[in-house]
């Protein structure tokens, strides 16, 4: 007869068997048995005690994005579980693998409106890959195994395990843990269809103006070298979505920049000039396409993705390859002819040189040393000082777009940001997790004065774990992105966007984090130098003029090649 262990013990042992050495958690009444067992395994698993459950799940997202391992979250029931909803939805949209464990009322009390009872299954099923409620100790280990398999295979995403308190305390047999490798009807990695690959190669070989659009699917499948090999062999320019940034070094001659609303002019203009769009691991969201009816009118569309549901959802594809990006590219490259498209590639550079002259120079190189700095200038100078191995983490808003535009990427997995959901408050906890997931890499967080105040309590987590995150607040005393839209499209009626802010450096100091205010351009370089030289965390509060805006910009409802250079001028190719 085998020995007996509690369901909580089975859970902890299962996590260890899945090579989990860090969880992000917050204890409470209906999850205490799990944390009690965790107490005996602190040499194997570190619990990062964030200051809010939303902070825990965003930190787990940051950890997953830099470590290439699933993030694990453990919280209690009721409000703790509902505080995770934003992070679950964010992770689902951005394909981030998470295993989220919530406590729940005892089985006998379910349906009685017991204290902190919440219908976690009903709430989370629409925004997760899988969710399950466990009511017996015998079901703990098998469902943990299924959860890790589902979260990390195919198109990754979050899963939720809702664990009743009696399942945590009841006994089950102490048997060896069995990882899950197969679930009937769940086929995460489809077999390659060689006819699809041959058709894709034929399309590439006959194209005269091909353009590769790279999304986060390239990063998830670790296909960056293969994407570069395809581009170099066939001489095809590459552009990236926001989450696809860093799939190629920014300096690579075939990398032409970022797509989308605030993307680079060259790729946006030439999307509508291309005769073939090769979309790899991206989903044609509205911020990339602009108005769908005018998207890539001269192009065939070749869409490569592991998730069949993305095909023809927003943009009709001429041909599809249903496969993991790395597998598809590995099969495709031998069938593609060696070629060059020099004139076509040069056209991107002409547009981007115009962008440099018309927008970027002013955005990144101020003249008067006594004036407030511009947001792009801060991003550009921090990137110069950050070194080749830095990770950029952003919040959402103007800080996100400016940092993405002017940060220089040299290595894969170098950007962590909220893409599909656009979650303000994501940045600070995500930066903590990103640093814990890649402790050997410097992590720089760009955030706004609005976004940081949504999760600013996580400065306490930085203090407790001495996490050396560099925080740059672009402070314009406004909700800057909304202000920009109000200025451009709502007659300057700044409704509910001005902010009265605290002393951020004093607040950081209260948490033991050094920092300084940057009031003018003359202060900037010295402050950045002191921040990058600091061994631990550091905060720069940079005063930005409220009128600063992000350009270029394709407004909502316009084609992707309709590009505003400033409030009054539209780019004329």
C-alpha positions in Angstrom: 0.0 0.0 0.0 1.3 3.4 -1.0 1.8 6.3 1.5 -0.7 9.1 1.6 -0.2 12.8 1.0 -2.5 15.8 0.9 -3.7 17.4 -2.3 -1.7 20.5 -1.4 1.4 18.3 -1.1 0.6 16.7 -4.4 0.3 20.1 -6.0 3.7 21.3 -4.8 5.4 18.1 -5.8 3.8 18.4 -9.3 5.1 21.9 -9.7 8.6 20.7 -8.7 8.3 17.9 -11.2 7.4 20.5 -13.9 10.7 22.3 -13.0 9.0 25.2 -11.5 11.3 27.1 -9.2 9.4 30.3 -8.8 5.8 31.2 -8.4 4.0 34.5 -8.0 1.5 34.3 -5.2 -0.6 35.9 -2.6 -2.1 33.8 0.2 -5.6 33.8 1.6 -8.1 31.7 3.5 -9.0 29.1 0.8 -5.4 28.6 -0.4 -3.6 28.5 3.0 -3.1 24.7 2.8 -1.0 25.1 -0.4 1.1 27.9 1.1 1.5 25.8 4.3 3.0 23.0 2.2 5.1 25.5 0.2 6.7 26.5 3.5 8.6 23.1 3.5 9.9 23.6 0.0 11.4 27.0 0.1 14.7 25.5 -1.0 13.1 24.3 -4.2 10.4 27.0 -5.0 10.5 30.7 -4.3 7.2 32.5 -3.8 7.3 36.1 -5.0 4.9 37.9 -2.8 3.5 40.8 -4.9 1.4 43.5 -3.4 -1.7 42.8 -5.5 -2.9 39.8 -7.4 -3.0 41.7 -10.7 0.7 42.4 -10.0 1.3 38.7 -9.5 -0.2 37.7 -12.9 1.6 40.5 -14.8 4.8 39.6 -13.2 4.2 36.0 -14.2 3.7 37.2 -17.8 6.9 39.1 -17.8 8.7 36.0 -16.4 7.3 33.8 -19.1 8.1 36.2 -21.9 11.9 36.4 -21.0 12.5 32.9 -19.6 10.6 30.9 -22.2 9.0 29.0 -19.3 5.4 29.1 -18.1 4.6 31.6 -15.4 2.9 30.2 -12.3 0.4 32.1 -10.1 -1.1 31.0 -6.9 -3.9 33.0 -5.2 -6.9 32.5 -3.0 -10.6 32.7 -4.0 -13.1 35.5 -4.5 -11.6 38.9 -5.0 -8.1 37.4 -5.4 -9.4 35.3 -8.3 -11.3 38.2 -9.9 -8.2 40.4 -9.6 -6.5 38.1 -12.1 -9.0 38.6 -14.9 -7.2 41.4 -16.6 -4.0 39.4 -16.7 -5.7 36.3 -17.9 -7.3 38.2 -20.8 -4.0 39.9 -21.6 -2.1 36.6 -21.6 -4.7 35.0 -23.8 -4.5 37.7 -26.4 -0.7 37.8 -26.3 -0.2 34.0 -26.2 1.6 33.9 -22.9 1.8 30.5 -21.1 0.5 30.7 -17.6 -0.6 28.1 -15.0 -2.9 29.9 -12.6 -4.1 28.2 -9.4 -6.9 29.7 -7.4 -8.3 28.6 -4.1 -12.0 27.9 -3.8 -14.6 27.3 -1.0 -15.0 23.7 0.2 -17.0 21.5 -2.2 -19.9 21.1 0.2 -20.3 24.9 0.3 -20.3 25.5 -3.5 -23.4 27.2 -4.6 -24.3 28.6 -1.2 -22.7 32.1 -1.7 -20.1 31.1 0.9 -17.6 33.8 2.0 -15.3 34.6 -1.0 -17.0 32.0 -3.2 -16.9 33.1 -6.9 -17.7 31.2 -10.1 -14.2 31.1 -11.3 -15.0 28.7 -14.1 -17.8 30.8 -15.5 -15.7 33.9 -15.4 -12.4 32.5 -16.8 -13.5 30.0 -19.5 -13.9 32.7 -22.2 -10.4 34.1 -21.6 -8.3 31.0 -21.1 -7.1 28.0 -23.1 -8.5 25.7 -20.5 -10.0 25.9 -17.0 -11.0 23.2 -14.5 -12.3 22.9 -11.0 -10.7 20.2 -8.8 -12.8 18.9 -5.9 -10.7 15.8 -5.0 -7.1 15.3 -4.0 -6.8 12.4 -6.5 -7.4 14.8 -9.4 -4.7 17.3 -8.4 -1.6 15.8 -10.0 -3.2 14.7 -13.3 -4.8 18.1 -13.9 -1.6 19.9 -13.1 0.1 17.8 -15.7 -2.7 18.6 -18.3 -2.5 22.3 -17.4 1.2 22.5 -18.2 0.8 20.6 -21.4 -2.0 22.8 -22.6 -0.4 26.1 -21.5 2.9 25.5 -23.2 2.1 23.7 -26.4 0.6 24.8 -29.7 -0.4 28.5 -29.4 0.5 29.1 -25.7 -1.9 30.7 -23.3 -3.2 30.8 -19.7 -4.9 27.9 -17.9 -6.8 28.1 -14.6 -7.1 25.4 -11.9 -9.7 26.2 -9.3 -8.9 24.1 -6.3 -11.4 23.6 -3.5 -10.1 23.7 0.0 -11.1 20.2 0.7 -9.2 19.0 -2.3 -6.1 20.6 -0.8 -6.5 18.9 2.6 -7.8 15.5 1.6 -5.4 12.6 1.2 -4.4 10.9 -2.0 -1.9 8.1 -2.9 1.8 9.1 -3.0 2.5 8.0 -6.5 5.2 9.1 -9.1 4.2 12.2 -11.0 3.4 11.6 -14.7 3.8 14.5 -17.1 1.1 14.9 -19.7 2.3 14.3 -23.3 -1.0 13.6 -25.1 -4.6 14.6 -24.8 -7.2 13.1 -27.1 -8.7 15.6 -29.5 -6.0 18.2 -28.6 -3.5 18.5 -31.4 -1.3 21.4 -30.6 1.3 20.9 -33.4 -0.3 19.8 -36.6 1.6 17.7 -39.1 3.2 19.7 -41.9 1.2 19.6 -45.2 3.9 19.5 -47.8 1.5 20.6 -50.5 1.0 23.8 -48.5 4.8 24.3 -48.2 5.4 23.8 -51.9 2.6 26.3 -52.8 4.2 28.8 -50.4 7.6 28.3 -51.9 6.1 28.8 -55.4 4.5 32.1 -54.3 7.7 33.4 -52.8 9.8 32.4 -55.9 7.6 34.2 -58.4 7.1 37.4 -56.2 8.8 40.6 -57.3 7.9 42.7 -54.3 7.6 40.3 -51.3 7.4 41.5 -47.7 7.7 39.3 -44.5 5.6 40.4 -41.6 6.9 38.8 -38.4 4.9 38.4 -35.3 5.4 37.0 -31.8 4.8 33.5 -33.1 8.3 33.6 -34.4 9.6 34.3 -30.9 7.4 31.7 -29.3 8.7 29.0 -31.7 12.3 30.3 -31.4 12.4 30.6 -35.1 14.4 33.8 -35.3 17.5 32.3 -37.0 15.2 30.5 -39.5 13.3 33.7 -40.3 16.6 35.5 -40.9 17.8 32.6 -43.1 14.7 32.8 -45.3 15.0 36.6 -45.6 18.6 36.5 -46.5 18.3 33.6 -49.0 15.4 35.2 -50.9 16.4 38.8 -50.3 13.1 39.7 -48.7 12.6 42.7 -46.4 11.2 42.1 -43.0 8.9 44.2 -40.8 7.6 43.3 -37.3 4.5 43.8 -35.3 4.9 45.4 -31.9 5.3 42.0 -30.2 7.4 40.7 -33.0 10.2 43.3 -32.4 13.6 41.8 -31.8 13.0 38.8 -34.1 15.8 40.4 -36.1 18.5 42.8 -34.9 17.4 46.4 -35.6 20.6 46.9 -37.5 20.1 44.1 -39.9 20.0 45.5 -43.5 16.8 43.5 -44.3 14.9 44.6 -41.2 12.8 47.6 -42.1 11.0 48.5 -38.9 7.7 48.2 -37.1 4.3 47.9 -38.6 1.1 49.6 -37.5 -0.5 52.7 -36.2 2.8 54.2 -35.0 5.0 52.1 -37.1 7.7 53.1 -39.6 6.8 54.7 -42.8 8.6 52.2 -45.1 6.8 49.0 -44.1 3.4 50.7 -43.8 3.6 52.3 -47.2 5.1 49.2 -48.9 2.5 46.9 -47.4 0.1 48.5 -50.0 2.8 48.3 -52.7 3.8 44.6 -52.2 2.8 41.8 -54.5 3.2 39.2 -51.7 2.7 39.4 -47.9 4.3 36.6 -46.0 2.8 36.7 -42.5 4.6 34.5 -40.0 3.1 34.1 -36.5 1.0 37.2 -36.5 -2.7 37.8 -36.5 -3.5 40.8 -38.7 -5.0 42.9 -35.9 -6.6 46.3 -36.7 -3.6 48.3 -35.5 -1.5 46.6 -38.1 -4.0 46.6 -41.0 -5.7 49.9 -40.8 -9.0 49.9 -42.6 -9.3 46.3 -43.9 -10.9 47.2 -47.3 -7.7 49.0 -48.4 -5.1 46.6 -47.0 -2.5 45.2 -49.3 -4.6 45.6 -52.5 -2.0 44.4 -54.9 -0.7 41.4 -52.8 -1.3 37.8 -52.4 -1.4 36.8 -48.8 0.6 33.8 -47.5 -0.3 33.2 -43.8 1.8 30.9 -41.6 0.4 30.2 -38.2 0.0 27.4 -35.6 -3.5 28.6 -34.8 -5.9 27.8 -37.7 -8.6 30.2 -36.3 -6.4 33.2 -37.3 -6.7 32.3 -41.0 -9.1 34.5 -42.9 -10.4 36.1 -39.6 -9.5 39.7 -40.6 -7.6 39.4 -43.9 -8.4 36.8 -46.6 -5.3 34.6 -47.3 -4.4 33.4 -50.7 -2.7 30.4 -49.1 -2.1 29.2 -45.6 0.4 27.0 -43.8 -1.0 25.5 -40.6 2.2 24.8 -38.6 4.6 26.0 -36.0 6.6 28.8 -37.4 10.0 27.1 -36.9 8.8 23.8 -38.5 7.2 25.7 -41.4 10.3 27.8 -42.1 12.6 24.8 -41.8 10.6 23.0 -44.5 10.2 26.1 -46.7 13.8 27.4 -46.9 15.2 24.6 -49.1 12.4 25.1 -51.6 13.0 28.9 -51.9 15.2 30.2 -54.7 18.2 32.4 -53.8 17.2 35.8 -55.0 17.6 39.5 -54.4 15.1 42.4 -54.6 17.5 45.3 -54.3 15.3 48.0 -55.8 12.4 46.9 -53.7 14.5 46.9 -50.5 15.9 50.3 -51.4 12.4 51.7 -51.5 11.9 51.0 -47.8 15.1 52.8 -47.0 14.0 55.9 -49.0 10.8 56.1 -47.0 12.5 55.5 -43.7 15.2 58.2 -44.5 12.3 60.6 -45.1 10.8 59.6 -41.8 14.2 60.2 -40.1 14.3 63.7 -41.6 10.7 64.6 -41.1 9.9 63.1 -37.7 12.7 61.2 -35.9 15.4 63.8 -35.9 13.2 66.3 -34.0 11.8 63.5 -31.8 15.2 62.2 -30.6 17.6 65.1 -30.8 16.7 68.3 -28.9 18.7 71.5 -29.2 18.0 73.7 -26.2 19.6 72.3 -23.1 17.2 74.1 -20.8 13.9 72.8 -22.3 12.0 69.8 -21.3 13.0 66.7 -23.1 10.9 64.8 -25.7 9.8 61.2 -25.1 11.6 59.9 -28.1 14.8 61.5 -27.0 14.6 59.7 -23.6 14.0 56.3 -25.3 16.8 56.9 -27.8 19.3 57.9 -25.2 18.4 55.1 -22.8 18.8 52.6 -25.6 22.2 54.0 -26.4 23.3 53.5 -22.8 21.5 50.2 -22.2 24.0 47.9 -24.0 23.4 45.1 -26.4 21.6 42.6 -24.1 18.9 44.8 -22.6 15.3 44.0 -22.3 12.7 46.7 -22.9 9.5 46.5 -20.9 6.8 49.1 -21.4 3.5 50.1 -20.0 0.8 51.1 -22.5 0.4 54.5 -24.0 2.7 57.0 -25.6 5.6 55.6 -23.5 5.0 52.2 -25.2 5.0 53.5 -28.8 8.0 55.8 -28.4 10.1 53.2 -26.6 9.3 50.6 -29.2 10.1 53.0 -32.0 13.5 54.2 -30.7 14.9 51.3 -28.7 17.6 49.4 -30.6 17.2 45.6 -30.4 20.1 43.2 -30.8 18.9 39.9 -29.3 15.7 37.9 -29.3 13.1 38.2 -26.5 14.1 41.8 -25.9 10.6 43.4 -25.6 7.9 42.7 -23.1 4.7 44.7 -23.5 0.9 44.4 -23.6 -0.1 44.1 -27.2 -3.6 42.9 -27.9 -5.4 44.0 -24.7 -3.3 47.2 -24.2 -3.3 47.0 -20.4 -2.2 50.1 -18.5 -0.5 49.1 -15.3 1.1 46.1 -17.0 4.6 47.6 -17.1 5.9 47.7 -13.5 5.0 44.1 -12.4 5.9 42.7 -15.8 9.4 44.3 -15.5 9.8 42.6 -12.1 8.9 39.2 -13.7 11.0 39.9 -16.7 14.1 40.5 -14.6 13.5 37.4 -12.6 13.1 35.4 -15.8 16.3 36.8 -17.3 18.5 37.8 -14.3 21.6 38.1 -16.4 20.0 40.8 -18.6 19.5 44.5 -17.7 15.8 45.4 -17.7 14.5 48.9 -18.5 10.9 49.9 -17.9 9.3 52.8 -19.8 6.0 53.8 -18.2 3.8 56.9 -17.9 2.7 58.8 -14.9 -0.8 57.4 -15.4 0.2 53.7 -16.0 2.6 53.4 -13.1 0.0 54.6 -10.6 -2.2 51.7 -11.5 0.2 49.2 -10.0 2.7 51.4 -8.2 2.4 49.3 -5.0 4.7 46.8 -6.7 7.6 49.1 -5.8 7.2 47.1 -2.5 8.0 43.9 -4.4 11.1 45.5 -5.9 12.1 46.5 -2.3 11.5 43.1 -0.8 13.4 41.1 -3.5 16.0 43.8 -4.4 15.0 43.5 -8.0 17.3 45.7 -10.1 14.8 47.1 -12.5 15.5 50.5 -14.1 12.3 52.6 -14.2 11.8 55.5 -16.5 8.6 57.5 -15.9 7.7 59.8 -18.8 5.8 62.3 -16.8 3.6 64.9 -18.6 0.9 65.3 -15.9 -1.6 63.9 -18.4 -3.0 60.6 -19.6 -0.8 61.4 -22.6 -2.2 59.0 -25.3 -5.8 60.0 -24.7 -4.7 63.6 -24.6 -3.1 63.2 -28.0 -6.4 61.9 -29.5 -8.3 64.7 -27.8 -5.9 67.2 -29.3 -6.1 65.7 -32.8 -9.7 64.6 -33.0 -11.7 66.2 -30.2 -10.9 69.9 -30.6 -8.5 70.0 -27.7 -11.2 69.2 -25.1 -9.0 67.5 -22.5 -11.7 65.7 -20.5 -10.6 63.6 -17.6 -6.9 63.5 -18.7 -5.0 66.0 -16.6 -3.2 64.4 -13.6 -2.1 65.8 -10.3 0.8 63.5 -9.5 2.8 62.7 -6.3 6.5 63.2 -5.9 7.6 59.9 -7.6 11.2 60.1 -6.5 10.1 60.6 -2.8 7.7 57.7 -3.2 10.5 55.5 -4.6 12.8 56.6 -1.7 10.1 55.5 0.7 10.6 52.0 -0.8 14.3 52.2 -0.6 14.7 52.8 -4.3 17.1 55.6 -5.4 16.0 58.0 -8.0 16.1 61.5 -9.4 14.0 64.0 -11.3 15.0 65.1 -14.7 13.7 68.6 -15.3 15.5 69.6 -18.5 17.6 68.3 -21.4 20.8 69.4 -19.6 20.1 66.8 -16.8 19.3 63.9 -19.0 22.5 62.2 -20.0 24.0 62.4 -16.5 20.9 60.9 -15.0 20.8 58.1 -17.5 24.5 57.4 -16.7 23.8 57.2 -13.0 20.8 54.9 -13.6 22.7 52.5 -15.8 25.7 52.4 -13.4 23.5 51.6 -10.4 23.7 48.0 -9.2 20.2 47.9 -7.9 16.8 49.4 -8.9 16.7 53.0 -10.0 13.9 55.4 -10.9 14.1 58.4 -13.3 11.1 60.8 -13.2 11.5 62.7 -16.5 9.4 65.8 -17.0 7.9 65.8 -20.5 6.0 68.7 -22.1 2.3 67.8 -22.3 2.1 68.7 -26.0 4.6 66.0 -27.0 2.9 63.5 -29.4 3.8 60.2 -31.1 4.2 60.3 -34.8 4.0 59.0 -37.5 0.4 57.9 -37.0 -2.2 56.2 -39.0 -5.5 57.2 -37.5 -8.3 54.8 -36.9 -10.5 54.3 -40.1 -7.7 55.2 -42.5 -5.6 52.9 -44.8 -2.2 51.8 -43.5 -0.5 54.0 -46.0 -2.3 57.2 -44.8 0.4 58.5 -42.4 0.3 61.7 -40.4 3.7 63.3 -39.8 2.4 65.8 -37.3 -1.1 67.3 -36.5 -1.4 68.9 -39.9 0.8 67.1 -42.5 0.3 63.8 -44.2 3.2 61.9 -45.8 3.3 62.2 -49.5 5.5 59.4 -51.0 
